[in-house]
Amino acid sequence: MTNNFAFPGDGDGDALVSSRRLVLLASVCSGILMCKIVYDLTGFISPLIFSAYGKLESKVRMEWNNRGFSTFHAIVVAVASIYILVISDQFDENVHGDLVINSTTRLSESVMGLSLGYFLADLAMIFWHFPTLGGIEYVFHHGLSMFSIILSVTSGQSQFYIFIVLFSEATTPFVNLRWYLDTSGQKGSKAYTVNGIALFLGWLLARVLLFIYFFVHMYLHFHQVRQVFPLGFYSLLTIPPALAVMNLIWFWKITKGLIKTISKARHRE
């Protein structure tokens, strides 16, 4: 049982440990660099797609570009999570014979490092421009996410649950598209209504039903969960419920917004 913050494989020699740390550091830096590149690309491409972009105030354009790299990160980690959780056999106990709670690979560590780099970059922008890019709830969300990823990647435990939560980022592109359409004056368009429906269904699947599966899986594998080092164990018991409550609050707001949007669309017809 792992009971400290040593990297998985510490007992296999200093070279392996150094290699893992180097991969993690490279992944975090890649995540930060990814945010910078996509931020600049968003500013370059957006005027070609949205004519309203050039008329926006500088702070609004900054948020627009920020949402560009949050969308890109969400797509990358959602695809990676599907591959790691569903397509690969990383968490298949019948294949490896390992406990689900202890399964770790270079790929999973690299993806978590990339995501950690994104959260660092985004949180830095949130603090620098506070509260333009989001209030205290975003700081709380990013802080919990980073804390959980750091515990998991350094201990080599609980990565199955980390990737379930990372997959919930799949709803971010719909959130950002709604903001883009609203900001560019297309709130009354059909695309806005269709995106609202997609956001509702995506949130229901990825942030409500998937979290129910999360808690059921953890309950059925609680004999394994109890083997997680103490801080990680208590984090599993507290952080996911906190995120679930936040997701339910946002889901209620999304539902009310969707009802309002559909009602207005029918009124116009």
C-alpha positions as CSV (number, residue, x, y, z in Angstrom):
1,M,0.0,0.0,0.0
2,T,1.3,3.4,-1.0
3,N,1.4,5.7,2.0
4,N,3.5,8.6,0.8
5,F,4.0,11.0,-2.1
6,A,6.8,8.9,-3.8
7,F,6.5,8.4,-7.5
8,P,5.3,4.9,-8.5
9,G,8.3,2.8,-9.3
10,D,10.5,4.3,-6.5
11,G,11.7,0.9,-5.6
12,D,12.9,0.2,-9.2
13,G,15.8,2.5,-9.1
14,D,16.7,6.2,-9.3
15,A,16.8,6.2,-13.1
16,L,13.2,5.1,-13.4
17,V,12.0,7.6,-10.8
18,S,13.9,10.4,-12.6
19,S,12.5,9.3,-15.9
20,R,8.9,9.5,-14.5
21,R,9.5,12.9,-13.0
22,L,11.0,14.1,-16.3
23,V,7.9,12.9,-18.2
24,L,5.6,14.6,-15.8
25,L,7.5,17.9,-15.9
26,A,7.6,17.7,-19.7
27,S,3.8,17.1,-19.8
28,V,3.1,20.0,-17.5
29,C,5.2,22.3,-19.6
30,S,3.5,21.0,-22.7
31,G,0.2,21.8,-21.2
32,I,1.2,25.3,-20.5
33,L,2.7,25.7,-24.0
34,M,-0.5,24.3,-25.5
35,C,-2.5,26.9,-23.8
36,K,-0.3,29.7,-25.1
37,I,-0.3,28.4,-28.7
38,V,-4.1,27.8,-28.8
39,Y,-4.7,31.2,-27.2
40,D,-2.8,32.9,-30.0
41,L,-4.4,30.7,-32.7
42,T,-7.8,31.5,-31.4
43,G,-7.1,35.2,-31.7
44,F,-5.9,34.7,-35.3
45,I,-8.7,32.4,-36.5
46,S,-11.7,33.9,-34.7
47,P,-12.0,37.1,-36.9
48,L,-12.2,34.8,-40.0
49,I,-15.2,33.0,-38.5
50,F,-16.9,35.6,-36.3
51,S,-17.1,39.1,-37.8
52,A,-18.1,40.5,-34.4
53,Y,-14.7,39.5,-32.9
54,G,-13.0,42.6,-34.1
55,K,-15.6,44.8,-32.5
56,L,-15.1,43.4,-29.0
57,E,-13.4,45.1,-26.2
58,S,-9.9,43.9,-25.3
59,K,-11.1,42.2,-22.1
60,V,-13.8,40.3,-24.0
61,R,-11.3,39.3,-26.7
62,M,-9.0,38.0,-23.9
63,E,-11.8,35.9,-22.5
64,W,-12.7,34.7,-26.0
65,N,-9.1,33.5,-26.6
66,N,-9.0,32.0,-23.1
67,R,-12.1,29.9,-23.9
68,G,-10.3,28.8,-27.0
69,F,-7.7,26.9,-25.1
70,S,-10.1,25.6,-22.5
71,T,-12.1,24.1,-25.4
72,F,-9.0,22.5,-26.9
73,H,-7.9,21.1,-23.6
74,A,-11.4,19.7,-22.9
75,I,-11.4,17.9,-26.3
76,V,-8.0,16.4,-25.8
77,V,-8.6,15.1,-22.3
78,A,-12.1,13.8,-23.1
79,V,-10.7,11.8,-26.1
80,A,-7.7,10.6,-24.0
81,S,-10.1,9.6,-21.1
82,I,-12.3,7.5,-23.4
83,Y,-9.2,5.7,-24.8
84,I,-7.7,5.0,-21.4
85,L,-11.0,4.1,-19.7
86,V,-12.8,2.2,-22.5
87,I,-10.5,1.3,-25.3
88,S,-7.3,0.4,-23.6
89,D,-7.0,-2.4,-21.0
90,Q,-5.2,-0.3,-18.4
91,F,-8.0,-0.7,-15.8
92,D,-8.9,-4.3,-16.8
93,E,-8.1,-6.4,-13.7
94,N,-8.6,-9.6,-15.8
95,V,-5.8,-8.6,-18.1
96,H,-3.2,-7.3,-15.7
97,G,-4.3,-8.8,-12.4
98,D,-3.6,-5.5,-10.7
99,L,-6.0,-3.6,-8.5
100,V,-7.9,-0.9,-10.4
101,I,-6.9,1.6,-7.7
102,N,-3.2,1.0,-8.3
103,S,-3.1,1.0,-12.1
104,T,-0.8,3.6,-13.7
105,T,1.0,4.0,-17.1
106,R,3.3,6.6,-18.7
107,L,0.4,7.6,-20.9
108,S,-2.0,8.2,-18.1
109,E,0.6,10.2,-16.2
110,S,1.4,12.2,-19.3
111,V,-2.3,13.1,-19.8
112,M,-2.7,14.1,-16.2
113,G,0.5,16.2,-16.5
114,L,-0.9,17.9,-19.6
115,S,-4.1,18.7,-17.8
116,L,-2.2,20.0,-14.8
117,G,-0.4,22.4,-17.1
118,Y,-3.7,23.6,-18.4
119,F,-5.2,24.2,-14.9
120,L,-2.0,26.1,-13.9
121,A,-2.2,28.3,-17.0
122,D,-5.9,29.0,-16.7
123,L,-5.8,29.6,-12.9
124,A,-2.9,32.1,-13.5
125,M,-5.1,34.0,-16.0
126,I,-8.1,33.9,-13.6
127,F,-6.1,35.4,-10.8
128,W,-4.4,38.0,-13.1
129,H,-7.7,39.2,-14.5
130,F,-10.0,38.4,-11.5
131,P,-12.9,38.3,-11.6
132,T,-13.3,38.8,-15.5
133,L,-12.6,35.1,-16.3
134,G,-14.7,33.7,-13.4
135,G,-15.4,34.1,-9.7
136,I,-14.4,32.1,-6.7
137,E,-16.3,29.0,-7.9
138,Y,-13.8,28.7,-10.8
139,V,-10.8,29.1,-8.4
140,F,-12.4,26.4,-6.1
141,H,-13.0,24.0,-9.1
142,H,-9.5,24.4,-10.5
143,G,-7.9,24.2,-7.1
144,L,-9.7,20.9,-6.3
145,S,-8.8,19.5,-9.7
146,M,-5.1,20.3,-9.4
147,F,-4.9,19.0,-5.9
148,S,-6.6,15.7,-7.0
149,I,-4.3,15.3,-10.0
150,I,-1.2,15.9,-8.0
151,L,-2.1,13.4,-5.4
152,S,-2.9,10.8,-8.0
153,V,0.1,11.3,-10.3
154,T,2.6,11.3,-7.5
155,S,1.1,8.3,-5.7
156,G,0.2,6.2,-8.8
157,Q,-3.2,5.6,-7.2
158,S,-6.9,6.5,-8.0
159,Q,-6.2,7.3,-11.6
160,F,-9.3,5.5,-12.7
161,Y,-11.4,8.0,-10.8
162,I,-9.3,10.9,-12.0
163,F,-10.1,10.1,-15.6
164,I,-13.8,9.8,-15.0
165,V,-13.7,13.3,-13.7
166,L,-11.5,14.5,-16.5
167,F,-14.0,13.1,-19.0
168,S,-16.6,15.4,-17.6
169,E,-14.6,18.2,-19.2
170,A,-16.3,17.1,-22.5
171,T,-19.1,19.5,-21.6
172,T,-16.8,22.5,-21.8
173,P,-17.0,23.0,-25.6
174,F,-20.7,23.4,-25.4
175,V,-20.4,25.9,-22.5
176,N,-17.9,27.9,-24.5
177,L,-19.9,27.8,-27.7
178,R,-22.9,29.1,-25.9
179,W,-20.8,32.0,-24.7
180,Y,-19.4,32.6,-28.2
181,L,-22.8,32.7,-29.8
182,D,-24.1,35.0,-27.1
183,T,-21.2,37.4,-27.3
184,S,-21.3,37.5,-31.1
185,G,-25.0,38.5,-31.0
186,Q,-26.4,35.1,-32.0
187,K,-28.3,34.3,-28.9
188,G,-31.6,34.1,-30.8
189,S,-30.2,31.8,-33.5
190,K,-31.1,28.2,-34.1
191,A,-27.5,27.2,-33.4
192,Y,-27.8,28.7,-29.9
193,T,-30.9,26.6,-29.2
194,V,-29.4,23.3,-30.6
195,N,-26.2,23.9,-28.6
196,G,-28.3,24.5,-25.4
197,I,-30.0,21.1,-25.9
198,A,-26.6,19.5,-26.5
199,L,-25.2,21.1,-23.4
200,F,-28.1,19.8,-21.3
201,L,-27.8,16.3,-22.6
202,G,-24.0,16.3,-22.3
203,W,-24.1,17.7,-18.8
204,L,-26.7,15.1,-17.8
205,L,-24.4,12.3,-19.2
206,A,-21.0,13.5,-18.2
207,R,-21.5,15.4,-15.0
208,V,-24.6,13.8,-13.5
209,L,-25.0,10.1,-14.6
210,L,-21.3,9.5,-14.9
211,F,-20.8,10.8,-11.3
212,I,-23.5,8.4,-10.2
213,Y,-21.5,5.6,-11.9
214,F,-18.3,7.0,-10.1
215,F,-19.9,6.6,-6.7
216,V,-21.4,3.2,-7.4
217,H,-18.0,1.9,-8.7
218,M,-16.2,3.3,-5.7
219,Y,-18.8,1.6,-3.4
220,L,-18.3,-1.7,-5.1
221,H,-14.5,-1.4,-5.0
222,F,-14.3,0.1,-1.5
223,H,-12.1,-2.7,-0.4
224,Q,-9.5,-1.3,-2.9
225,V,-10.3,2.3,-2.1
226,R,-9.4,1.7,1.5
227,Q,-5.9,0.8,0.4
228,V,-5.2,4.3,-0.9
229,F,-2.8,6.3,1.3
230,P,-4.7,8.4,4.0
231,L,-4.8,11.8,2.3
232,G,-5.8,10.3,-1.0
233,F,-8.5,8.2,0.7
234,Y,-10.1,11.1,2.5
235,S,-9.8,13.2,-0.7
236,L,-11.8,10.5,-2.6
237,L,-14.5,10.7,0.1
238,T,-14.8,14.5,0.0
239,I,-13.7,16.1,-3.3
240,P,-15.9,14.1,-5.7
241,P,-19.0,14.8,-3.7
242,A,-18.1,18.5,-3.6
243,L,-17.7,18.5,-7.4
244,A,-20.9,16.6,-7.8
245,V,-22.8,19.3,-5.8
246,M,-21.3,22.0,-8.0
247,N,-22.3,20.1,-11.1
248,L,-25.9,19.7,-9.8
249,I,-26.1,23.4,-9.1
250,W,-24.8,24.3,-12.6
251,F,-27.1,21.6,-14.1
252,W,-30.1,23.3,-12.5
253,K,-29.0,26.7,-14.0
254,I,-28.5,25.0,-17.4
255,T,-31.9,23.5,-17.3
256,K,-33.6,26.8,-16.4
257,G,-31.6,28.5,-19.2
258,L,-32.6,25.8,-21.7
259,I,-36.3,26.1,-20.8
260,K,-36.1,29.9,-21.2
261,T,-34.3,29.6,-24.6
262,I,-36.8,27.0,-26.0
263,S,-39.7,29.1,-24.8
264,K,-38.4,32.2,-26.5
265,A,-37.7,30.2,-29.7
266,R,-41.3,29.0,-29.8
267,H,-42.6,32.5,-29.1
268,R,-40.7,33.8,-32.2
269,E,-42.2,31.1,-34.4
